[in-house]
Amino acid sequence: MATRIFVPRDAAARAVGADKVAAAIAEETKRKGIAVEIVRTGSRGLFWLEPLIEFETAGGRIGFGPVATKDVATLFADGLPAASHALCVGRPEEIPFLKKQTRITFARCGIVDPLSLADYRAHGGWRGLERARSLGPAATVEEVTKSGLRGRGGAGFPTGIKWKTVADTAADRKYIVCNADEGDSGTYADRMIMEGDPFVLIEGMAIAGFAVGATKGYIYIRSEYPDAIRVMERAIALAEREGLLGAEAKFDLEVRVGAGAYVCGEETSLLESLEGKRGQVRAKPPLPAHKGLFGKPTVINNLISLATVPFILADGAERYAALGMGRSRGTMPIQLAGNVKHGGLFEAAFGLTLGEIVEDIGGGTKSGRPARAVQVGGPLGAYFPRKLFDTPFDYEAFAALDGLIGHGGVVVFDDTVDMAHQARFALEFCAIESCGKCTPCRIGSVRGTETMDKIIRGERVEANLALVTDLCQTLKFGSLCALGGFTPYPVMSAIRHFPEDFDRPRLRAAAE
Amino acid sequence: MAAWNEAQANDIIGRHAGREGALLPILHDIQAAFGHVPAPAVPVIAHALNLTRAEVHGVVSFYHDFRDKPAGRHVLKLCRAEACQSVNGERLAKQFLDRFGVEWGGTTPDGRLTIEATYCLGLCASGPSAMLDGEVIGRLTKDSIDDIAREVG
């Protein structure tokens, strides 16, 4: 019988040669007459090991990585790869990075063939939707509320309350919108689900539709994710063919592709974009739950929130709520990124400290130099210095320090980072991506960038820092949405925690 | 890429007839067909969707993806976001620009390559990263510059 060999098709694996490795394996095994079946999976999320190939044995899967095409000949020199090969990493589940995780949302990712409905069902798929149907809509909403699930896009709003608002609003038409406009640098959890386990998102959205009485769903995917778009569209077509979506299921799903605007990750801007307009932010109220897409009641949730719902329904709210700390219940897919030795997806209950995440799990920096700053929560998240490494990963703990966990991205910088440049970049990014609707964000970001340039040149540093600080207050309290409102987090955290980098005259003197 | 052709544009628009919020899907398909959103497309789309030309122009100019003139034969998007910055992406990006003699958003004089900035490809643990003609590339090094130069001929 042919042995199954698993090669990821995740974009991060393809970006480092997974397709070429898969082709080389096919060729080499054919040449040698070794009977194999190559299965393309999602990624386990251990990106330093990609391409990480695995093959089936009686004792479970054995992994090898990172595999280059030149390694394929030695891997299959004597039939199937042997555990004695230098690239063998043993059973992936035993790798500490994976072993220490609590995989709920990502339980299937990297294991199943993302486009196999049989695989999905065999690994517990559709149990959540079946239980929702047996509970009825109201009890389904109640179950999500009881789980304590909060919006994984960053705002952390209780998902169940959002659903209840839509369920309680009468309308002839309602929508479920999945926010897959994952624009934060340092994040890739949404992408991994779409490429590695798309049916879990379909199931989560179908449950949401059933719970609130919506019959149409949109998945808004950023255009920077062509692989995710392809897989998601094929998954929807497969589900339609089986009657899991469409008229019979009373729920339709459609992928819509963004067009390179970061601000469309903001929910009202995303709705405008879906309507075919400029992605400009809407003032709230009205809330999207009352007047959302095309003026109809709309559940708009982050992808990870929706992809977590099937577990909550299938295994019960209590099991999910038992994990976590304080008001942050359940698990969070932490995405380790940037200058980190072991970069990848780490799903765990809330409560790990930042230091544990960066040093113990991430293994410190890739460059081997000391980690100096960690930006958590994307381009609008604060930079944390080492002295705050004891901060627990929790919505409230980060908010208390003028930071945010956002969508769970953790970007590590070593001691070569210039924090004045990072502060400048935050303002420049805001200027590039501002939708232009409100003045603090549109103008403030430009003036802020110019003022940071003066600081970097060493011009009237103290006065200009006071000006930037004042401007940040205006942005924080005067902006319409989180883009202008949170840009002060990276800027002010850099100034507050790394003042030495803003002392340009002294830095220049030291350099000379 | 096809040259501007109103009949083809009307075909594309027709395929999206009756869709909710059809403008973005139409613009994506127009750009895929013509390599950019040609100016004469704006009134045609506006007429079909019962919008003003200003509204369509407003949408085209809002989104970074839509071009008003064609790009080079190949398009290289280099990530300039924080995760790639942390692994010296900016220094490498500068070397790319210097090698091909272009600024951000610029096209080589022979029209073979356009280099654009992008802010995150979701390959943040495998940076610095890039996308060449829609295909992702991770763990870029100085050697990647030669590889890409060869690939774009």
Interface residues (C-beta under 8 A of the other chain):
Chain A: A11 A12 R14 A15 V16 F47 W48 E50 E182 G183 D184 S185 G186 T187 Y188 D190 R191 S223 E224 Y225 P226 D227 R256 V257 G258 A259 G260 A261 Y262 S273 L274 E275 G276 K277 R278 G279 Q280 F294 Q335 L336 A337 G338 N339 V340 G343 G344 K366 S367 Q375 P379 G409 V411 V412 F413 D414 V417 Q422 F425 F429 I432 E433 C435
Chain B: E20 G21 A22 L23 L24 P25 L27 H28 L49 E55 G58 V59 F62 Y63 H64 D65 F66 A81 E82 A83 C84 Q85 S86 V87 T118 Y119 C120 L121 G122 L123 C124 A125 S126 G127 S129 M131 G134 E135 V136 I137 G138 R139
